[in-house]
């Protein structure tokens, strides 16, 4: 059997490993929050208040789509392709262009 000193050393090592893992997770969470804050700042700069409201509404209904749209808008802004603030009407037009086309479904009933 291991002595009490060996068991205590093992416990200490495990405890230190746990603390390091928690510190790493906290640092990762902090980086993620900083990135989200930077994204919100860019969105605030490039979208009008009405367009931001529309984006928030989209986020509630389709969070993945809103994330994709945000990333595309940020990429456009960083590349310098957005010169003025995007209005709600312009955002609607962007949405029309990137939304997948809906297929029309027709049901035909055949009577025998």
Phi, psi and omega in degrees: 000152179282147180284167179299324180295319179295317178298318179295320178296318179297316179299317180298316179298315179299318180296318179294320177298319179296317179297319179295320179297318179295320179296320178296319179293321179294320179294320179296317178297320179295318178297319180297318179294321178296319178296315179298319179296319178296320178297316179298321179297315180295316180299319178299326182283330187257346180246141173290168182297323179293320180292323176295321177298317179297317179298320178294323177295318178297320181300323179292322183276317184222083184300323180293319179295319179297320178297316178299314180298315178302313181299321178293317179296319179295319178298318177297318180294318181290332178276356178084013182275349176255114182265319181243169176297142179275126179275173179298318180297320179293321178296320177301318180295319177299317179298319179298323183286325185263347179289138177294145180291135179277136177274138178274130181252126178244134178250123179251131179254122179258127178260136182262000000 
